[in-house]
Amino acid sequence: MWFYIEVKVDKHEVGGLGWLIRRKKGAVAIKISYKGIQMVFISCHLSAHARNVEERNLQFKHISNTLFSKNRNPYAKSAQLTVWLGDLNYRLQGINSYPARDLIHGNLHQMLTSKDQLLQEAERGEIFNGYCEGALDFKPTYKYDIGSSSYDTSHKVRVPSWTDRILFKIDSNNINATLHSYEAIESIQSSDHKPVKAHLCLKLKK
């Protein structure tokens, strides 16, 4: 049996000063309607640096309120599934680089989750209300020396952080979601980030 599938695309830029400084951050999104279920997938890149946590929070809110917004399209239907992924750029704070690396090298990186800005801001209710994320069982995904699996050896000696994330939200009683895996792909060395992947299964109730 065939089902009607509708696909729409949207984008939103954040950061910079408009025409004066080119905006380099933002998000692109795709909206899929399948069996009457509205699904939105948002890929974004938010502002860098540990000190810019409030700026990232504002960017998240602007993107959330703009993509497929009812202000732009009053007939837009709300999404029953929303997935956010990308370089969200939230960092570890309250710990220096070398103590953090010692915990990571000792496979004790889960002890660093209490220092994670994204989890802290979500706990405060500033971002990602109603979203779910798998456990951060994998090592922090940034910053690596390109072509290696070694953390930053430059003079900046950046604090390793889980900058790359995947979160999802279900706003429907007609969908059951099961997260089977959430992990980093450590074998990829072409970037100073390690990509992450998630295996999320959805079951639509009849």
C-alpha positions in Angstrom: 0.0 0.0 0.0 1.3 3.5 -0.9 1.1 6.4 1.5 1.2 10.1 0.6 4.5 11.7 1.6 5.0 15.5 1.6 8.4 17.0 2.1 9.2 20.7 2.8 12.5 22.5 3.5 13.2 25.5 5.6 16.3 27.4 6.9 17.3 30.1 9.4 20.6 32.0 9.9 21.9 33.1 13.3 24.9 35.0 14.6 26.9 37.8 13.0 25.7 41.3 12.4 23.7 40.9 9.3 25.2 42.7 6.3 28.2 43.9 8.3 29.5 40.5 9.4 28.5 37.4 7.4 26.4 35.0 9.4 28.1 31.6 9.7 25.8 29.7 11.9 22.2 28.5 11.6 20.0 25.6 10.8 18.4 23.8 7.9 15.4 21.6 8.4 13.2 19.2 6.5 9.6 18.5 7.3 8.1 15.2 6.3 4.4 14.3 6.4 3.9 10.5 6.5 0.6 8.7 7.3 -0.6 12.0 8.7 2.4 12.3 11.1 4.4 15.5 10.9 8.1 14.9 11.4 10.8 17.7 11.5 14.5 17.1 11.3 16.7 20.0 12.2 20.5 20.1 11.5 22.2 23.1 13.0 25.5 24.7 13.9 25.4 27.0 16.9 28.0 29.6 18.2 31.3 28.3 19.5 33.3 28.9 22.7 32.4 27.9 26.2 31.6 31.5 27.2 28.8 31.8 24.7 26.3 29.5 26.4 23.6 32.2 26.6 24.1 33.0 22.9 23.6 29.4 22.0 20.4 29.3 24.1 19.1 32.3 22.2 20.0 30.8 18.9 18.2 27.6 19.8 15.0 29.6 20.7 15.2 31.7 17.6 15.5 28.6 15.4 12.8 26.8 17.2 10.4 29.7 16.8 11.2 30.4 13.2 11.5 27.1 11.3 8.1 26.1 9.9 6.6 28.9 12.1 2.9 29.6 12.2 3.9 33.3 12.0 5.2 32.6 8.5 2.5 30.0 7.7 -0.6 30.2 9.9 -1.8 26.8 8.4 1.4 25.0 9.4 0.8 21.9 11.4 2.7 21.2 14.6 5.3 18.4 14.4 4.6 15.2 16.3 8.3 14.3 16.0 11.2 16.7 16.1 14.8 15.7 15.9 17.7 18.1 16.5 21.2 17.2 15.5 24.5 18.8 14.6 27.3 20.8 16.2 25.4 22.4 19.0 28.7 23.6 20.5 27.8 23.3 24.2 30.9 22.7 26.2 32.2 21.3 29.5 32.6 24.0 32.1 34.1 24.0 35.6 36.9 21.7 34.7 40.3 22.2 33.1 41.5 20.3 30.0 44.0 17.9 31.6 41.8 16.7 34.5 39.0 16.1 31.9 41.4 14.2 29.7 42.6 12.0 32.6 39.0 11.0 33.2 38.5 10.2 29.5 41.6 8.2 29.2 40.6 6.2 32.3 37.2 5.5 30.7 35.5 7.6 33.3 34.1 10.2 30.9 30.6 9.7 32.2 31.7 11.6 35.3 32.0 14.7 33.1 28.3 14.8 32.3 27.6 17.0 35.3 29.9 19.6 33.7 28.0 19.6 30.3 26.4 22.9 29.5 23.6 21.5 27.4 22.4 19.2 30.2 22.8 22.1 32.7 20.8 24.5 30.6 18.1 21.9 29.8 17.8 21.2 33.6 17.2 24.9 34.1 14.4 24.8 31.5 16.3 27.2 29.2 16.5 24.8 26.2 15.2 21.5 24.8 12.1 21.3 27.0 10.4 18.0 26.4 13.3 16.5 24.4 15.0 13.2 25.1 18.6 12.2 24.5 20.5 9.0 24.9 23.1 8.6 27.6 26.5 10.1 26.9 28.3 6.8 27.0 30.7 7.8 24.3 33.8 10.0 24.7 33.5 13.7 24.1 33.5 14.4 20.3 35.6 17.6 20.2 38.3 18.8 19.7 40.6 16.3 18.0 43.7 16.7 15.9 42.6 16.1 12.3 43.8 12.7 11.1 44.1 11.2 14.5 42.1 10.1 17.6 44.1 12.4 19.8 42.6 15.4 21.6 43.8 18.9 20.7 47.6 19.3 21.0 47.7 22.9 19.9 48.7 25.7 22.3 45.0 26.2 23.1 44.6 22.7 24.6 40.8 22.9 24.4 38.7 21.1 27.0 37.2 18.0 25.3 33.4 18.4 25.0 30.3 16.7 23.7 29.6 19.4 21.1 27.8 17.0 18.6 24.4 15.8 19.7 21.1 14.2 18.7 17.9 14.9 20.6 14.3 14.2 19.9 10.8 15.1 21.1 7.5 13.2 20.7 4.4 15.3 20.8 1.8 12.7 20.0 0.2 9.8 21.8 0.1 7.9 18.4 3.9 7.4 18.3 6.1 5.1 20.3 9.8 5.8 20.1 12.6 3.5 21.1 16.3 4.6 21.0 18.3 1.6 20.3 21.8 3.2 20.1 23.5 6.6 20.5 27.2 6.6 19.8 30.2 8.4 18.3 32.1 7.1 15.2 35.6 7.2 16.5 37.2 5.7 13.4 36.5 8.8 11.3 39.5 11.2 11.5 38.8 13.7 8.7 37.5 16.3 11.1 38.3 17.8 14.5 35.0 16.4 15.5 33.8 12.8 15.8 30.4 12.4 14.2 27.6 10.9 16.2 24.7 8.6 15.1 21.5 7.4 16.7 19.2 4.5 15.9 15.7 5.6 16.7 12.7 3.4 15.9 9.2 4.8 15.7 6.0 2.8 15.9 2.8 4.4 14.8 -0.2 3.3 16.7 -3.3 2.4 14.7 
